[in-house]
């Protein structure tokens, strides 16, 4: 974790001149499932208003200066203000994938911040971020499975890539628990649950080895079989989850 903490320290020092109200971590770093060098650093910062052109320029410079640091390509941060924190549909300035753009702070992220959010600086999430209304979290994950993941299952070429296999399976397991039990689980918990949800065990083992260490097959025959297996599982599984929600 030394490289992670060093990067966070440099990021917070660079952000300090903008007088942030708060900086929080969510995702794996907050949930206790962080793997250095494999997990992203998912952050939310709350800045004093307004976030105008000069602030945007200063943030771009900050992230550009961090580019050479170890792990910096996985540092993602969304920027809110106290007056724009409410509403899961609002799009906020975000640095991710080495560029600035705007995206929402989803009900999943908002719930993570309220339940396991790690305070890196300033006020805790409940002091700034409104809670997620009852039913909004489950409704969101069902829409995500129906409108995003299910159509992508039919795009066969995507599923030869590790990232689609890993995220597709883990996101489905997490969505299933959220719909059934109203709570969020970590990626590690999702991998433990997947065989019981009917996921192909050899593929789950492949995902686990890639995330936590172990022998990983890379021959083209396996990659094609894996893609067919995942697609054959996820399509009906998502359909059943959506139909039963």
Residue frames relative to the residue before (quaternion, step in Angstrom):
aa qw qx qy qz dx dy dz
X 1.0000 0.0000 0.0000 0.0000 0.00 0.00 0.00
X 0.4333 0.7253 -0.4609 0.2716 3.61 1.19 -0.09
X 0.6681 0.4880 -0.3099 0.4684 3.60 0.92 -0.85
X 0.6239 0.5423 -0.3355 0.4517 3.57 1.03 -0.76
X 0.6978 0.4654 -0.2805 0.4667 3.57 0.79 -0.99
X 0.6276 0.5302 -0.3407 0.4570 3.60 1.05 -0.71
X 0.6572 0.4985 -0.3126 0.4710 3.58 0.97 -0.80
X 0.6485 0.5079 -0.3225 0.4663 3.59 0.94 -0.83
X 0.6342 0.5269 -0.3327 0.4577 3.60 0.98 -0.79
X 0.6712 0.4855 -0.3013 0.4722 3.60 0.93 -0.87
X 0.6360 0.5247 -0.3268 0.4618 3.57 1.00 -0.78
X 0.6823 0.4807 -0.2939 0.4658 3.59 0.84 -0.94
X 0.6364 0.5180 -0.3309 0.4660 3.60 1.02 -0.74
X 0.6771 0.4881 -0.2942 0.4654 3.57 1.00 -0.79
X 0.6724 0.4918 -0.2864 0.4733 3.56 1.15 -0.62
X 0.5040 0.7101 -0.3987 0.2875 3.60 1.16 -0.58
X 0.6500 0.5228 -0.3555 0.4216 3.69 0.86 -0.71
X 0.6522 0.4918 -0.3194 0.4803 3.60 1.22 -0.34
X 0.3734 -0.7804 0.4395 0.2417 3.60 1.34 0.16
X 0.0161 0.8406 -0.5413 0.0146 3.61 0.67 1.01
X 0.4802 -0.6469 0.5193 0.2850 3.54 -1.14 0.76
X 0.7832 -0.1167 0.1246 0.5979 3.56 1.03 -0.84
X 0.0641 -0.7375 0.6672 0.0823 3.52 -1.34 0.44
X 0.0476 -0.8167 0.5744 -0.0295 3.56 -0.77 1.09
X 0.2723 -0.7085 0.6194 0.2007 3.54 -1.29 0.45
X 0.0419 -0.7557 0.6519 0.0458 3.53 -1.18 0.69
X 0.6296 0.5414 -0.3802 0.4074 3.61 -1.17 -0.29
X 0.8421 -0.2166 0.1395 0.4738 3.55 -1.24 -0.51
X 0.6296 0.5529 -0.3449 0.4229 3.58 1.00 -0.77
X 0.7023 0.4371 -0.2634 0.4963 3.58 1.04 -0.71
X 0.7136 0.4848 -0.2558 0.4363 3.57 1.03 -0.80
X 0.5206 -0.6626 0.4070 0.3525 3.60 1.25 -0.03
X 0.6139 0.5422 -0.3396 0.4625 3.58 1.24 0.39
X 0.3539 0.7707 -0.4620 0.2596 3.56 1.24 0.46
X 0.0985 -0.7666 0.6334 0.0380 3.56 -1.01 0.92
X 0.3762 -0.7572 0.4820 0.2297 3.58 -0.37 1.22
X 0.7894 0.2724 -0.2400 0.4949 3.52 -0.90 1.02
X 0.7462 0.3294 -0.2075 0.5401 3.59 1.27 -0.24
X 0.7127 0.4110 -0.2520 0.5095 3.57 1.03 -0.75
X 0.4642 -0.6335 0.5377 0.3068 3.53 -1.25 0.53
X 0.3695 -0.6625 0.5954 0.2647 3.53 -1.35 0.31
X 0.0736 -0.8307 0.5516 -0.0150 3.57 -0.14 1.32
X 0.0195 0.8289 -0.5514 0.0923 3.57 -0.46 1.27
X 0.1174 -0.7256 0.6680 0.1166 3.52 -1.39 0.35
X 0.0805 -0.7850 0.6135 0.0318 3.57 -0.90 0.96
X 0.2207 -0.7490 0.6124 0.1236 3.54 -1.06 0.82
X 0.1131 -0.8189 0.5626 0.0079 3.55 -0.60 1.22
X 0.5630 -0.5572 0.4610 0.4000 3.60 -1.18 0.38
X 0.4533 -0.6749 0.4931 0.3097 3.61 -1.01 0.65
X 0.6633 -0.1931 -0.7078 -0.1475 1.46 -2.31 0.98
X 0.4002 -0.6489 0.5743 0.2982 3.56 -1.29 0.37
X 0.0396 0.8412 -0.5298 0.1010 3.53 0.30 1.39
X 0.7909 -0.3339 0.2125 0.4666 3.59 -1.27 -0.10
X 0.6549 0.5105 -0.3386 0.4426 3.61 0.93 -0.78
X 0.6482 0.5049 -0.3195 0.4721 3.59 1.00 -0.80
X 0.6265 0.5328 -0.3354 0.4595 3.57 0.98 -0.81
X 0.6520 0.5112 -0.3131 0.4643 3.58 0.95 -0.87
X 0.6679 0.4999 -0.3098 0.4561 3.59 0.92 -0.87
X 0.6381 0.5096 -0.3291 0.4742 3.60 1.04 -0.68
X 0.6327 0.5254 -0.3315 0.4624 3.57 0.99 -0.79
X 0.6472 0.5060 -0.3134 0.4763 3.58 0.99 -0.81
X 0.6280 0.5422 -0.3359 0.4458 3.60 0.95 -0.86
X 0.7128 0.4457 -0.2713 0.4686 3.58 0.76 -0.99
X 0.6153 0.5404 -0.3517 0.4535 3.58 1.06 -0.67
X 0.6632 0.5075 -0.3051 0.4578 3.58 0.99 -0.77
X 0.6760 0.4901 -0.2926 0.4660 3.59 1.16 -0.53
X 0.4507 0.7475 -0.4270 0.2361 3.59 1.20 -0.38
X 0.7056 0.4729 -0.2749 0.4505 3.57 1.00 -0.70
X 0.5387 0.6409 -0.3965 0.3766 3.59 1.26 -0.18
X 0.5682 -0.5757 0.4469 0.3821 3.61 -1.07 0.59
X 0.8380 0.1886 -0.1929 0.4743 3.56 -1.06 0.95
X 0.4505 0.7299 -0.4433 0.2603 3.63 1.21 -0.17
X 0.6065 0.5701 -0.3731 0.4098 3.61 1.09 -0.54
X 0.6998 0.4413 -0.2738 0.4904 3.59 1.25 -0.31
X 0.5145 0.6309 -0.4280 0.3925 3.60 1.26 0.10
X 0.0000 0.7914 -0.6082 0.0617 3.55 -0.61 1.22
X 0.0437 0.8119 -0.5796 0.0552 3.60 -0.83 0.92
X 0.1851 -0.7523 0.6256 0.0917 3.53 -1.00 0.96
X 0.2538 -0.7963 0.5419 0.0885 3.54 -0.92 1.00
X 0.0788 -0.7841 0.6155 -0.0080 3.53 -0.75 1.19
X 0.2159 -0.6801 0.6506 0.2600 3.50 -1.41 -0.17
X 0.6623 -0.5011 0.3400 0.4412 3.63 -1.11 0.36
X 0.7069 0.4756 -0.2666 0.4506 3.58 1.02 -0.73
X 0.7314 0.3814 -0.2421 0.5108 3.59 1.22 -0.24
X 0.4205 0.7475 -0.4417 0.2634 3.59 1.25 0.14
X 0.6534 0.5213 -0.3220 0.4445 3.60 1.08 -0.63
X 0.7606 0.4147 -0.2806 0.4133 3.53 -1.26 0.49
X 0.2860 -0.7986 0.5093 0.1455 3.56 -0.41 1.24
X 0.6351 0.5406 -0.3422 0.4328 3.62 1.20 -0.23
X 0.5558 0.6223 -0.3967 0.3827 3.61 1.18 -0.36
X 0.3063 -0.7495 0.5606 0.1738 3.57 -1.01 0.85
X 0.1556 -0.8057 0.5710 0.0246 3.53 -0.94 1.01
X 0.6090 -0.5419 0.4338 0.3838 3.52 -1.22 0.54
X 0.0126 0.8125 -0.5771 0.0817 3.57 -0.82 1.05
X 0.1921 -0.7180 0.6520 0.1499 3.53 -1.16 0.70
X 0.2941 0.7191 -0.5902 0.2192 3.57 -0.72 1.10
X 0.8197 0.1728 -0.1568 0.5231 3.55 -1.17 0.64
X 0.6258 -0.6097 0.2937 0.3877 3.53 1.16 0.92
X 0.7080 0.3543 -0.3009 0.5316 3.57 0.99 0.81
X 0.4431 -0.6579 0.5413 0.2791 3.54 -1.36 0.31
X 0.1831 0.7407 -0.6344 0.1239 3.54 -1.06 0.86
X 0.4608 -0.6696 0.4956 0.3061 3.60 -1.24 -0.18
X 0.1136 0.7782 -0.6126 0.0790 3.55 -1.03 0.84
X 0.5977 -0.5854 0.4192 0.3526 3.55 -1.29 0.29
X 0.3432 -0.6346 0.6281 0.2914 3.50 -1.39 0.16
X 0.3040 -0.8293 0.4428 0.1542 3.54 -0.02 1.36
X 0.6494 -0.4916 0.3903 0.4293 3.59 -1.25 0.21
X 0.5934 0.5508 -0.3746 0.4519 3.62 1.10 -0.55
X 0.6766 0.4775 -0.2921 0.4784 3.59 0.85 -0.95
X 0.6511 0.5217 -0.3167 0.4512 3.58 0.91 -0.88
X 0.6630 0.4890 -0.3054 0.4775 3.58 0.96 -0.83
X 0.6167 0.5362 -0.3420 0.4639 3.58 1.00 -0.79
X 0.6655 0.5124 -0.3133 0.4431 3.57 0.87 -0.91
X 0.6874 0.4768 -0.2874 0.4664 3.59 0.98 -0.79
X 0.7561 0.4121 -0.2185 0.4591 3.60 1.01 -0.75
X 0.8334 0.0826 -0.0157 0.5462 3.60 0.89 -0.89
X 0.3176 0.7937 -0.4799 0.1970 3.59 1.26 0.09
X 0.2752 -0.7536 0.5788 0.1462 3.56 -0.99 0.90
X 0.2999 -0.7590 0.5533 0.1670 3.57 -0.66 1.09
X 0.1693 -0.7901 0.5850 0.0700 3.57 -0.67 1.14
X 0.7869 -0.0473 0.0567 0.6126 3.56 1.21 -0.54
X 0.8666 0.2279 -0.1324 0.4238 3.53 -1.18 0.67
X 0.8355 -0.2414 0.1837 0.4583 3.51 -1.27 -0.62
X 0.4932 -0.6416 0.4897 0.3245 3.61 -1.12 0.59
X 0.6943 -0.5104 0.3054 0.4052 3.63 -1.13 0.51
X 0.6706 0.5086 -0.3504 0.4108 3.69 0.76 -0.79
X 0.6160 0.5586 -0.3522 0.4295 3.60 1.18 -0.42
X 0.7784 0.3226 -0.1460 0.5183 3.57 1.18 -0.49
X 0.7739 0.3646 -0.1525 0.4949 3.55 0.93 -0.98
X 0.4062 -0.7124 0.5063 0.2666 3.63 -0.66 1.00
X 0.5397 -0.6220 0.4479 0.3481 3.61 -1.09 0.62
X 0.5383 -0.6017 0.4787 0.3451 3.55 -1.25 0.44
X 0.4578 -0.6991 0.4683 0.2870 3.63 -0.70 1.01
X 0.6370 -0.5298 0.3997 0.3921 3.57 -1.21 0.59
X 0.8155 0.2668 -0.2115 0.4681 3.54 -0.97 0.91
X 0.5823 0.6161 -0.3833 0.3667 3.59 1.13 -0.48
X 0.6353 0.5403 -0.3404 0.4344 3.60 0.97 -0.76
X 0.6923 0.4681 -0.2855 0.4691 3.60 0.78 -0.99
X 0.6425 0.5237 -0.3259 0.4547 3.58 0.97 -0.83
X 0.6440 0.5267 -0.3225 0.4514 3.56 1.02 -0.77
X 0.7035 0.4602 -0.3027 0.4491 3.62 0.75 -0.93
X 0.6045 0.5337 -0.3622 0.4674 3.60 1.10 -0.56
X 0.6497 0.5005 -0.3192 0.4748 3.61 0.92 -0.86
X 0.6443 0.5307 -0.3248 0.4447 3.57 0.97 -0.85
X 0.6637 0.4845 -0.3017 0.4835 3.59 0.97 -0.83
X 0.7033 0.4809 -0.2663 0.4507 3.59 0.90 -0.93
X 0.8058 0.3518 -0.1542 0.4508 3.56 0.73 -1.10
X 0.7436 0.3514 -0.2204 0.5244 3.59 1.13 -0.49
X 0.7809 0.3816 -0.2195 0.4431 3.56 0.46 -1.19
X 0.6607 0.5244 -0.3422 0.4139 3.63 0.84 -0.84
X 0.6684 0.4691 -0.3371 0.4685 3.66 0.80 -0.73
X 0.6686 0.5081 -0.3124 0.4441 3.59 1.02 -0.71
X 0.5216 0.6149 -0.4232 0.4131 3.61 1.18 -0.35
X 0.6811 0.5049 -0.2841 0.4477 3.59 1.06 -0.74
X 0.6128 0.5211 -0.3557 0.4758 3.61 1.25 -0.14
X 0.2813 -0.8403 0.4364 0.1556 3.53 0.28 1.36
X 0.6484 0.5709 -0.3285 0.3817 3.59 0.92 -0.85
X 0.5954 0.5910 -0.3651 0.4036 3.58 1.12 -0.58
X 0.7324 0.5107 -0.2387 0.3818 3.55 0.94 -0.94
X 0.5087 0.5719 -0.4570 0.4530 3.55 1.25 0.43
X 0.6250 0.5348 -0.3302 0.4630 3.58 1.31 -0.13
X 0.5755 -0.6307 0.4059 0.3260 3.56 -0.92 0.98
X 0.6644 0.5498 -0.3229 0.3899 3.58 0.82 -0.98
X 0.6642 0.4910 -0.3096 0.4711 3.59 1.03 -0.77
X 0.6330 0.5178 -0.3329 0.4694 3.58 0.97 -0.79
X 0.6858 0.4983 -0.2921 0.4428 3.57 0.79 -1.02
X 0.7419 0.4194 -0.2400 0.4648 3.57 0.67 -1.09
X 0.6198 0.5641 -0.3539 0.4153 3.58 0.99 -0.77
X 0.7079 0.4511 -0.2680 0.4729 3.57 0.84 -0.96
X 0.6849 0.4917 -0.2965 0.4487 3.57 0.82 -0.97
X 0.6632 0.5058 -0.3135 0.4539 3.59 0.90 -0.87
X 0.6293 0.5278 -0.3399 0.4580 3.60 1.02 -0.73
X 0.6689 0.4953 -0.3116 0.4585 3.60 0.86 -0.91
X 0.6605 0.4997 -0.3136 0.4645 3.56 0.93 -0.83
X 0.6417 0.5180 -0.3246 0.4632 3.59 0.99 -0.80
X 0.6284 0.5502 -0.3369 0.4346 3.58 0.99 -0.81
X 0.6766 0.4766 -0.2947 0.4778 3.58 0.91 -0.89
X 0.6326 0.5308 -0.3394 0.4504 3.59 0.98 -0.77
X 0.6743 0.4857 -0.2997 0.4686 3.59 0.90 -0.87
X 0.7246 0.4545 -0.2515 0.4530 3.59 0.88 -0.91
X 0.8350 0.2261 -0.0591 0.4982 3.56 0.91 -0.95
X 0.4419 -0.7353 0.4265 0.2866 3.58 1.26 -0.12
X 0.6571 0.4829 -0.3163 0.4847 3.58 1.17 0.49
X 0.4408 -0.6617 0.5371 0.2819 3.54 -1.34 0.26
X 0.1393 -0.7698 0.6156 0.0951 3.55 -1.18 0.63
X 0.5605 -0.6020 0.4527 0.3444 3.55 -1.28 0.38
X 0.6613 -0.4808 0.3860 0.4272 3.57 -1.30 0.14
X 0.6219 0.5380 -0.3447 0.4528 3.58 1.01 -0.75
X 0.6568 0.4955 -0.3086 0.4773 3.59 0.93 -0.87
X 0.6238 0.5486 -0.3384 0.4421 3.58 1.02 -0.81
X 0.6630 0.5016 -0.3064 0.4636 3.58 0.92 -0.87
X 0.6410 0.5208 -0.3262 0.4598 3.59 1.05 -0.69
X 0.7067 0.4748 -0.2564 0.4576 3.58 1.08 -0.75
X 0.5524 0.6808 -0.3861 0.2868 3.58 1.04 -0.70
X 0.6469 0.5032 -0.3645 0.4421 3.68 0.80 -0.76
X 0.6630 0.5080 -0.3007 0.4604 3.58 1.03 -0.75
X 0.6567 0.4706 -0.2993 0.5075 3.56 1.27 -0.34
X 0.6325 -0.5808 0.3173 0.4024 3.57 1.27 0.19
X 0.4278 0.7064 -0.4684 0.3140 3.60 1.24 0.12
X 0.5673 -0.6049 0.4255 0.3622 3.61 -1.06 0.67
X 0.4469 -0.7506 0.4203 0.2454 3.55 -0.53 1.20
X 0.6397 0.5255 -0.3499 0.4385 3.61 0.98 -0.69
X 0.6435 0.4956 -0.3272 0.4829 3.58 1.10 -0.59
X 0.6173 0.5278 -0.3445 0.4708 3.59 1.00 -0.75
X 0.6443 0.5127 -0.3181 0.4700 3.59 0.98 -0.81
X 0.6192 0.5447 -0.3269 0.4616 3.57 1.08 -0.75
X 0.6631 0.4919 -0.2991 0.4785 3.58 0.93 -0.90
X 0.6592 0.5182 -0.3113 0.4473 3.58 0.91 -0.91
X 0.6595 0.5101 -0.3124 0.4552 3.58 0.94 -0.86
X 0.6596 0.5075 -0.3160 0.4555 3.57 0.98 -0.78
X 0.7113 0.4491 -0.2669 0.4703 3.59 0.98 -0.75
X 0.8282 0.2555 -0.0965 0.4894 3.58 0.82 -0.98
X 0.6370 -0.5426 0.3253 0.4405 3.57 1.28 0.01
X 0.4855 0.6286 -0.4995 0.3458 3.54 -0.97 0.91
X 0.6706 -0.4887 0.3650 0.4221 3.55 -1.30 0.11
X 0.0745 -0.7989 0.5968 -0.0050 3.57 -0.85 1.03
X 0.3531 -0.7313 0.5456 0.2071 3.59 -0.76 1.06
X 0.0998 -0.8229 0.5588 0.0269 3.59 -1.02 0.78
X 0.4470 0.6976 -0.4734 0.2992 3.61 1.18 0.13
X 0.6346 -0.5901 0.3529 0.3528 3.55 -1.11 0.72
X 0.6119 0.5621 -0.3543 0.4290 3.57 1.04 -0.69
X 0.6627 0.4886 -0.2956 0.4846 3.56 0.95 -0.89
X 0.6491 0.5242 -0.3318 0.4402 3.60 0.87 -0.85
X 0.6587 0.4851 -0.3164 0.4803 3.61 0.99 -0.76
X 0.6587 0.4980 -0.3166 0.4669 3.59 0.92 -0.86
X 0.6316 0.5397 -0.3287 0.4493 3.56 1.01 -0.83
X 0.6470 0.5253 -0.3158 0.4536 3.57 0.93 -0.90
X 0.6719 0.4895 -0.2997 0.4681 3.59 0.88 -0.90
X 0.6513 0.5264 -0.3115 0.4491 3.56 0.99 -0.86
X 0.6751 0.4910 -0.2973 0.4633 3.59 0.89 -0.93
X 0.6711 0.4920 -0.3026 0.4647 3.57 0.89 -0.90
X 0.6522 0.5208 -0.3117 0.4541 3.57 1.01 -0.81
X 0.6753 0.4706 -0.2848 0.4913 3.56 1.16 -0.60
X 0.7310 0.4798 -0.2691 0.4038 3.56 0.67 -1.11
X 0.6084 0.5818 -0.3754 0.3879 3.61 0.90 -0.78
X 0.7346 0.3892 -0.2454 0.4987 3.63 0.62 -1.04
X 0.6309 0.5480 -0.3493 0.4240 3.60 1.00 -0.72
X 0.6584 0.4852 -0.3082 0.4860 3.58 0.95 -0.83
X 0.6287 0.5374 -0.3398 0.4476 3.58 0.94 -0.85
X 0.6763 0.4896 -0.2967 0.4635 3.59 0.92 -0.87
X 0.6333 0.5264 -0.3348 0.4581 3.59 0.99 -0.79
X 0.6815 0.4871 -0.2905 0.4625 3.57 0.86 -0.95
X 0.6657 0.5117 -0.3071 0.4480 3.57 0.92 -0.89
X 0.7383 0.4291 -0.2317 0.4659 3.57 1.03 -0.75
X 0.5712 0.6253 -0.3854 0.3665 3.60 1.21 -0.11
